[in-house]
Amino acid sequence: MSARLIYVVGPSGSGKDSLLRYAREKLADDPGVVFAHRYITRAADAGGENHVALTPAEFASRQRNRLFALAWHSHGHAYGIGIEINQWLAKGASVVVNGSREYLGEASRRFPELLAVHIDVPTEVLRARLLARGREDVASVEQRLERHRRVQAATQQTVQASREGHVMTNDGPLERAGDMLVALVRQHAGQPLCA
């Protein structure tokens, strides 16, 4: 199996960070899989994923110096995936990244062998999760849900139109969707070179 960029997307509240953490733990000793950290202009202790925090100036400097393989802006923050993923892919390891639905088309152009994985969740489940975490007021949650509805259809079309893409529903226990993600990543794990 050749190395693949496994690009995981989903709306805020879909459980994407939890699923990626679950898969990372289950696949920690698999030499054919590497999980990339995102570089984000957000505080390191902001919750959610384990990321590398950068100031806007640091991010801009890295972007000017072409140190990101992928980079985008969303919700007032800049996000980047470092060029180290190119080396990992070249060495034969498949790389799992926490991506952006709106950047999926560009990521697919840059990495033609990209495997898109869309974490989907029913709107009512998503609403309940967003309200339960308490980061935003009701009006902000409704704005997120409206954005979710707009982006969801386009994302699913892009995922399904890609050479290989998967839509995975995460509306139950973490282990159920987590084990599905682990199995999918294992199925597409690379064969790392020894040297």
N, C-alpha and C positions, 0 to 999 in steps of 0.2 A: 504494500500500500504506500503510495507516495504522500508526502507531507501536504497538509491542507491548512488553510486559515479557516478556523471555525468561528464564525461571526455571530454572536448571540445578541439578539435584540428583544425588546419588549417595553411596554409602558411602565412608568413609575408606578409601583404597587403591584406589578405582575409577579413579584417574587424572584426576579432575575438575579439579584445579588445573592439571595439565599441559595438559589439553585446552583449558581456558579461556585459559591463557597462549598456546598455539599459535594459537587463534582470534583473540585480541587482536592478536597480531603480524600475522597475515594480513589483518586488517580495519582496521588502524591508520589508513588513509587513506579509509575509507568514512564520509562525513558522515551517513549514515543509521543508524549504529550507535554506541552508547556503552557501554563496559564500566564498571559501577559498582564502586567499592572497597567492601569491607565494613569496618565499624568493629567491632573485636573487643577484648575485655579479655584480650589475649594480647600478649606482647612482640613488637615489630616484627621482631626477628631470629629468631623461633621457627621459621622455615622454612615451606615451603608457599607460600601465596599472598601477593601483595603487598597488605597490608591497612593500615588506619590503626589503630594501637595506642592504646587508651584505658585509663585506670585504671578500676576499678569505680565510683569516685565520679564521674569524668567521664562515663562511660556513663549512670549514673543521672540525672545533671543533664541531659544531652541528651534522655533519654527523658522526664523530667518536663516539659521545655520543648517536647515534640513535634517533635523534630528528626529523628526516624526515620520513614520511610514504612513500614518493616517492622522488627521486632525480636523476637528469641527467645533462649532459653538452651539450651545443649547442651554436654555434657562439661565442665561446670564453668566455662564461659565465656559471656559475653553477646555477641551478634552483632546488628549493625544495618545497615540500608541507609538512607542519608540521604535526606531529603526532596528533595534536588536531583534525584532521578530523576523527580519529578512535573513539574518544569520541563522536563527533557529530553524527556519524553513529550509534554508540551504543545507543545513546539517542533517535534514531528514525528519525533524520533529514536527508534528502538527501543533499549531498554536491556537489556543482558545482565547478570544477577546470579547470583552464587554463592549458592544458596539452601539450605534445610534440608528434608529429606524430611518431617520431622514437622510443619513449619510450612506445608507446601504448601497444605493446605486453607484456612488463614487467608489466605495470600497470594492465593489464587484468589478469595476473597470480596472482598478489598480491591481487586484488579485483575482485573475480569471478563474482560478481553481477554488475560490471561496465557497464554503459551505454555509449557507444562511440558516439560522435556527431562530424562529420567531416564537417567543414565549407569549402566549395569548391567555387572556382571562376574561370571563364574562363581565360586562359592564357593572352589574350589581355587586359582584364580588370585588371588583376593582374599587368601586365607591366605598364599600365597607372597609377595605384595607387602608385606603387613603385617609379616611376619617379616623380610623382606629390609631394610626400612628401619630396623629395630632400635630403634624408639622405645619398644616395649612388650615385656614378657615373654610367653611362650607362653600363660599363663593369661589375660592381658589381651587378647591377640589372639583367643582363643577366645570371650571375652565379647563382643568386637566382632562376631565372626561370628554369634553367637547373636542379638544385637540386629539385625544385618543381615537375618537370616532373618525375624525378626518384622516389621520395618519394610518389607521389600522387597515383600511381597505387597500390603500396604495402599497403598504408593506407586504400584505399577504400576496398581492399580485406580483410584486417584485420577487418575493421568496419562491413562489410557485413557478415563475417564469425563469428563474435561475436554473442552471444546469442540474443542480441538485439543491433542494431546499426543504426544510421541514417546519411545520407549524405544530407546536406542542402546547397543549392546554394545561395550565397550572391552577386548578380550582379545588384541589383536595389536599391531602397530607403532603408535606415536603418530600418525603421519601418516594412517593409514587412518581411525581414528575422528576425528582432528582435521579432516581434509578434509570428513568428513560433517557435523561440527558447523558448520564454516565455511559450507558450502552451505546448511544449514538456516537459519542466521542471515541469510545473504544473501537467502534466499527471503522472509524476514519483515522485512527492513530497512525502516525508515521513510523518509519523504520530508521531510527537515527544511525548516522555513520559512526563508526568506531574511532576514526581519526579526525 
